[in-house]
Each structure stands twice: as C-alpha cells, then as structure tokens.
C-alpha cells in the first residue's frame, strides 16, 4: 500500500471534525449572543429590576441573605443584588464604547497603511510596533492614575491603547484586497483613496471588523474590571470589579461566608459576560475564515 493511499483516509475524519467545529461554533455564537442580550436587558431595565436604590444605606452591614435582601448587604449596608444589577451597565457601556473607539482607530490606521503603502505604511507599522511592545496594563494603570478615576478616562485609556494589534490584522487584509481586480479598476477610473477604502475595502473586511469588535468588547470588559479592582474606576458608579475590591478590603472577609454572596456572584457574572463575547467571537471567526468555510 502506497503512502498516499494510507494518508487519504486520514483526511476524512479531520474534515468531519472541522465541519463539526464550524457548525458547533455557529450554534455557540447564538448562545453567546443570548448571554450578551440578557445582560443588555438587565442593564437597560436595572431601575425596574433592582429591588432597591444601589446607593441607599438600608440595613446592617454584612447582613446575611434574607427575604428582604436576597444576596445580603455589603460592608456599608447597601443591597448586594441591586449593586450587582447596576454593575452590568458599566461593564457593557465600557465594553461597547471602548471597542468602538478601538475598532475605529485600528481600521483607520490599518486600512491607511495597507492601502497607501510606502513611507506611510512604514511609519504607521513602526508606531504599531512601539505600542505593541509596551506593557499595556501597567501603562493603563499609570495613565489612569494621573488622569483621574472616571468612566470617560477608563473608556479612553482602553480604546487608545488597544488598537495596534487589530490594526496589524486589518492591514494584512487590505494588502491582499488592494491587488484585486475590482479595487484596481476603481483606482484606474479615478476613485480617490477615501472612496475606494470606504466603498470597496471596508465592506470586504466587514466580517473581520465585526469579529474584532466583539473580541475587543470582551477585552474592554475585563480591563475595566481590572482597573476598577485596582481602585482606578469611578467610585461613584457601580461596577463588578469595584464590588470585588470593596469586598476583599473587609478585614477577615474570607474567613466567613460573606464571599459566597458578595464576591462570587460578581465574579461569576463577569465570567459569564466574557464567555458570551468569546462564544460570539468564535462563531464569527468560523463564519469569516475562508479555510473553515470551505469545509463547512
């Protein structure tokens, strides 16, 4: 039996597994979209869903869960469940706005570098190399500490420091698109740079941009929780990361059962929201990857 004959049967199981993975990813994307939709509903309907004003001092601090307070109270007597519900607003708002800013900058830089080329491409890619080489989280911590803790600062810091990696991906796609016949024809017929990029290049990389937006939103949610946990979030807003920070600052907190109804729910909600963004990103990647589509 020849080597080619022995290798041929191995391709079929690989193709079957890959096809299963693509089909499964599409289904998981709907699950992820459902998770994000649930938290979006909670964020919008927070005034009606929350049993109390999250800033109101209602009961004795660190009260155990009861019929009046399903998750008990925090260290200053505020309702933990209401705090948790309003925390979804900050996470989603930061995720969406920071991802929009990141995607806008990465598309502008990546598309310009890939389409124009030459010295512009070299300059922009060297700028990207410098920014990628910098440790992102420590840099965010330093900037946030000097700029002041606020929601606007958090969004700007995350958005302005998260675009370089995505810009590289977009540039590589634009480089391949620039040489395609319909793009060359548009240029030869007098189409300007902005027209060709907006009319032919950006729509062609639309699936990649959507997948990138979802991925960046998930990263922004995690980074916001990190900054809030470190005390660099807006203390006037309810945030899951800030809630965890306040909890672990309570002396002897983990020696009791308080972490089960204060820290654990906030951490689980953060993980679940990140899972939703991840599942949607995996599904979109499977649908936009040409090599995966050929086997679907």
Rosetta blueprint (number, residue, H / E / L):
1 X L
2 X L
3 X H
4 X H
5 X H
6 X H
7 X H
8 X H
9 X H
10 X H
11 X H
12 X H
13 X H
14 X H
15 X H
16 X H
17 X H
18 X H
19 X H
20 X H
21 X H
22 X H
23 X H
24 X H
25 X H
26 X H
27 X H
28 X H
29 X H
30 X H
31 X H
32 X H
33 X H
34 X H
35 X H
36 X H
37 X H
38 X H
39 X H
40 X H
41 X H
42 X H
43 X H
44 X H
45 X L
46 X H
47 X H
48 X H
49 X H
50 X L
51 X L
52 X L
53 X L
54 X L
55 X L
56 X L
57 X L
58 X L
59 X L
60 X L
61 X L
62 X L
63 X L
64 X L
65 X L
66 X L
67 X L
68 X L
69 X L
70 X L
71 X L
72 X L
73 X E
74 X L
75 X L
76 X L
77 X L
78 X L
79 X E
80 X H
81 X H
82 X H
83 X H
84 X H
85 X H
86 X H
87 X H
88 X H
89 X H
90 X H
91 X H
92 X H
93 X H
94 X H
95 X H
96 X H
97 X H
98 X H
99 X H
100 X H
101 X H
102 X H
103 X H
104 X H
105 X H
106 X H
107 X H
108 X H
109 X H
110 X H
111 X H
112 X H
113 X H
114 X H
115 X H
116 X H
117 X L
118 X H
119 X H
120 X H
121 X H
122 X H
123 X H
124 X H
125 X H
126 X H
127 X H
128 X H
129 X H
130 X H
131 X H
132 X H
133 X H
134 X L
135 X L
136 X H
137 X H
138 X H
139 X H
140 X H
141 X H
142 X H
143 X H
144 X H
145 X H
146 X H
147 X H
148 X L
149 X L
150 X L
151 X H
152 X H
153 X H
154 X H
155 X H
156 X H
157 X H
158 X H
159 X H
160 X H
161 X H
162 X L
163 X L
164 X H
165 X H
166 X H
167 X H
168 X H
169 X H
170 X H
171 X H
172 X H
173 X H
174 X H
175 X H
176 X H
177 X H
178 X H
179 X L
180 X L
181 X H
182 X H
183 X H
184 X H
185 X H
186 X H
187 X H
188 X H
189 X L
190 X L
191 X L
192 X L
193 X H
194 X H
195 X H
196 X H
197 X H
198 X H
199 X H
200 X H
201 X H
202 X H
203 X H
204 X H
205 X L
206 X H
207 X H
208 X H
209 X H
210 X H
211 X H
212 X H
213 X H
214 X H
215 X H
216 X H
217 X H
218 X H
219 X H
220 X H
221 X H
222 X H
223 X H
224 X H
225 X H
226 X H
227 X H
228 X H
229 X H
230 X L
231 X L
232 X L
233 X L
234 X L
235 X L
236 X L
237 X L
238 X L
239 X L
240 X H
241 X H
242 X H
243 X H
244 X H
245 X H
246 X H
247 X H
248 X H
249 X L
250 X L
251 X L
252 X L
253 X H
254 X H
255 X H
256 X L
257 X L
258 X H
259 X H
260 X H
261 X H
262 X L
263 X H
264 X H
265 X H
266 X H
267 X H
268 X H
269 X H
270 X H
271 X H
272 X H
273 X H
274 X H
275 X H
276 X H
277 X H
278 X H
279 X H
280 X H
281 X H
282 X H
283 X H
284 X H
285 X H
286 X H
287 X H
288 X H
289 X L
290 X H
291 X H
292 X H
293 X H
294 X H
295 X L
296 X L
